[in-house]
Amino acid sequence: MKPVKLKIEGFLSYKESTTIDFSDLGLFAITGATGAGKTSIVDAIVYALYGKTPRFDDKKDSKNLLSKLSNRLLVEFTFYINGHYYTVERSYSADDKSNSTSIKSAKPHQKATILKDGKILFDKDKNNLINKEIEKILKIDYDTFTKVILLPQGEFAKFIKPDEPSDRRKLVMKLTGFDKIEKIKDKALIKFKNINDEINNIKFKLETLKTQDSLEELQSKLFDTENTLKALKETLTPLQERHQKAFRKKELQEYIFINSKKLQDMINKEQDMNLLKSKIDYLEQYVGLKSDLERYVELSKKQNILKDNLSSQKSIYTSKKQEYETFLETFEQIKQKNDELPQKEERLSRGKQIISKLSEAIMVEKDIANLKTKLDDKSNTLTNIKNQLDKTLTELNTLKQSIGLEHIDDIIKEQQQRAKELGELNAALQQLEKAKSQRLGLLKNIETKKKTLSSEQERLNRLNQELEKEKDNIIYQYSNIIKSFLKDQDKCPVCGGIYHEKEHIESISSRYDELLENINKSKEYISKLEFEIHSQETQLKDIQNTIEIYEEKLSNKESLENELSIINKIQDKLKQKINLEKDIENTIKNVNELQSLIDEKIHILSNIEKELINLNLQDKYLVNKENTYKRFEEKIKEIENDIKQTKAEFEKLKDKYNDYNKVLELLEKDISHIEEDIKNTEQELYSLSQKLKNIEDQAKTLEELEKLEDYKNKYITYQQNIKALKDDINSKQEELNSILEEESLETIEKLIYDTNSNIENLNQEKGSLLTRIETIKINQEKAKELSSTLEELMAENEVYKQINTDLQGRNFQDYISKKIIENLLKYANYYADITGFPYAFLLENEDDIFVENTFGKRPIKSLSGGETFISSLCFALALGEAIGVTNIRSLFIDEGFGTLDRETLDRVGNAIELLSQKTDKVIGIITHVEELANRCPSKLTVTKINDASHVETNTQE
């Protein structure tokens, strides 16, 4: 697996969306200050693949991985393996509301998706399902991945220089997951007992499958039954043929009886059919006159309609003529009034001129009265303003004396100084409120943390109790473990074979280790909480001191506010004095303007009155212009209405006069047309009546002619039906005479019923025999399978019995640890050669490891610090090869490089460079040592700004 791209958002210190491109990276350094977020990059890769990280190994909750103040994280990792690109998207939301109806019901939600070459391969919410899919792709589980990709070099330093030789064996067993070998023995014993129980159960089942029935006897009975059944079926066929003939005979007899009755009924109707034939003959002689008959009937109806219309139209004409003569008198009266309208319109025009001038005069008089009222108001306002100015001057002098300030400049300076001091005190007041709020918040926070501390201590106690109870939870693949460390020709301690099929060994996790890890985390969390509570209590004391200082400063605030209030009042009075003086000046100016306007309006009123006198309005009507205006206005409206009404009535009557003339003219034309149609109709009717004089009732004769075809069809159908029925009866009688069957239908049906009953009984007997035979065969097959299973289980149980025997004592553990160390030494020498390490690793006396070069060999314990470091790197790399992991072509080294001296650091750098050049591994070094980082062709520089990590990629030219 080679990493291609990593996208992080809301994960640990990576609050904002961050993308890292590994596609062009070979050997690179992840560098930055301590705590910047370097190791979090590797954590994100492991989280994307397995939903948890080595630092926060919690399968149930990803809450600890959320960035501060974030409620959602997203990690997207793309890698290349076995010719395909895979992308794993994993997200966690602390308060997902997408499927909830309320905020209270919102719950944390995790989701993971796998894409293969851009197409969705897997999309599930459950971590365990997605993790199994990842293990199928990578061929390794979480524990193995974290050992191979994150080198446990500190452990291999202990491997090189153990306190006791036996410690090396224990460490090897731990690193490879074989430290649980004792549990394999217990599991083998349990498996032995379970298989033994299963063997006894199979033996019991074999006893129950035995039967008293003989398969040969049952098969003989089945043969006899089938022969008897065949003979009965052969006798059934002729019976069924006889049944068909008897049934047909009875059917024909019933058919002939029913249709003979129908024939007699039809013969009884022959007289009616003869009458119908006479009617047809009578009507056929008038078929040629059908069109004349239709025309005669149609003209008769039309003549009646025309006569009715003529009578109606004449009545309407008479009525309209009378209305017209009455209307003419009214029309002449209105026409005379319409001719007198020009005189009334002249009077109306002069009246409108007078009323317009009266309106102007009334408006001018009102303007004069309003202006005089405003003049009086302005005079009163002037007096009030002067009195208010005197009062303001008195109050201003009193305020000046109270504070001892006479000059305006002094007052302004004093106001500015007091305002500045008051502003500082208000700021202090805000700080005081803020400090009180902080104190309250800290008190609540301390109380919350104390509750959390109590809860976490209870959890720690539960974990300790569970740790004591936790025993044996994992079944190991014992046979595969043994085979992975055996070479061909080595004798297997279980089966004694010397050829071994190698299989992949899954890494083995332990509930015990998980509990222990959770206990350590809980202790760290409790320690952290206690430190935070202590820190916040100290901060609370500092805030209380600050509150006391601000309260002392605010003690003089009230007197300062009083002095500033008086100064502000003086300022207000000064502004009020200036405004009043300006008001007096403006009011005097307004009084003069109003007097000028009044004189101008009086002159305009005089000119309007002269114009009214010229329009023949008498002087007496000018005394009260409003009454005169109303009288003239009413008279004008009266004249206008009269003119309007006269014109409307005249136009209306004029239109009506024209309508009457048109209607009378149209009625006269209609009457003339109707009379002419009646005359033409009578002439045509007379001509047709001469032609049809032999027919008494023309309308009835025409109606019968319309039915003539139906009469003919009815008569022909009767003749055809009676002939067809006679032929059918004769045909069926001939068929009946040909049937020779003498036995009754009931007798034959009873014979068939008895035969079928016997066949059914034999079929049931046959089915029972077949079932018993099949049961015997199935039981024999089951017994055969159970016997085979019994042999396999007995052989398997011998293996578990042998495993339990072999695992007694320390011999097997010593054998396994020796094989592992031999494997590690082989691969460690391979990586020593790649990194240019000048030594080869040797195993002597089963427990001692030596290094050898051209100058000889010496114990591995004698290596210097730098040599020990490179040896640890070789053994760490060898671990992946030893346990069969070859497709993970990535490596992250997170080791304390800062403790190495310059010479050792240089040697370590050379070794890593050679490793990068001679393998196709993508190698990332997590370090803050600048000298080592600069030796890498590429660098991922991690910086933290405002608690958020950022990554910048730099590639050396």
Secondary structure, DSSP 4 states (H G I P E B T S, - for coil): -EEEEEEEESBTTB-S-EEEE-TT-SEEEEEESTTSSSHHHHHHHHHHHHS--STT--SS--GGGBPTT-SEEEEEEEEEETTEEEEEEEEEEEEE-TT-SSSTT-EEEEEEEEEETTEEEEEES-HHHHHHHHHHHHS--HHHHHHHHB--HHHHHHHHS-SSHHHHHHHHHHHHTGGGHHHHHHHHHHHHHHHHHHHHHHHHHHHHT--S--HHHHHHHHHHHHHHHHHHHHHHHHHHHHHHHHHHHHHHHHHHHHHHHHHHHHHHTHHHHHHHHHHHHHHHTTGGGHHHHHHHHHHHHHHHHHHHHHHHHHHHHHHHHHHHHHHHHHHHHHHHHHHTHHHHHHHHHHHHHHHHHHHHHHHHHHHHHHHHHHHHHHHHHHHHHHHHHHHHHHHHHHHHHHHT--SHHHHHHHHHHHHHHHHHHHHHHHHHHHHHHHHHHHHHHHHHHHHHHHHHHHHHHHHHHHHHH--------HHHHHHHTPPTTSPPTTT--S-----PPPP---HHHHHHHHHHHHHHHHHHHHHHHHHHHHHHHHHHHHHHHHHHHGGGHHHHHHHHHHHHHHHHHHHHHHHHHHHHHHHHHHHHHHHHHHHHHHHHHHHHHHHHHHTT--GGGGTSHHHHHHHHHHHHHHHHHHHHHHHHHHHHHHHHHHHHHHHHHHHHHHHHHHHHHHHHHHHHHHHHHHHTTT-S-HHHHHHHHHTHHHHHHHHHHHHHHHHHHHHHHHHHHHHHHH----S-HHHHHHHHHHHHHHHHHHHHHHHHHHHHHHHHHHHHHHHHHHHHHHHHHHHHHHHHHHHHHHTSSSHHHHHHHHHHHHHHHHHHHHHHHHHT-S-EEEEETTTEEEEEETTEEEEGGG--HHHHHHHHHHHHHHHHHHTT--S--EEEE---GGGS-HHHHHHHHHHHHHHHHHS--EEEEE---HHHHTTSSEEEEEEEETTEEEEEEEE--
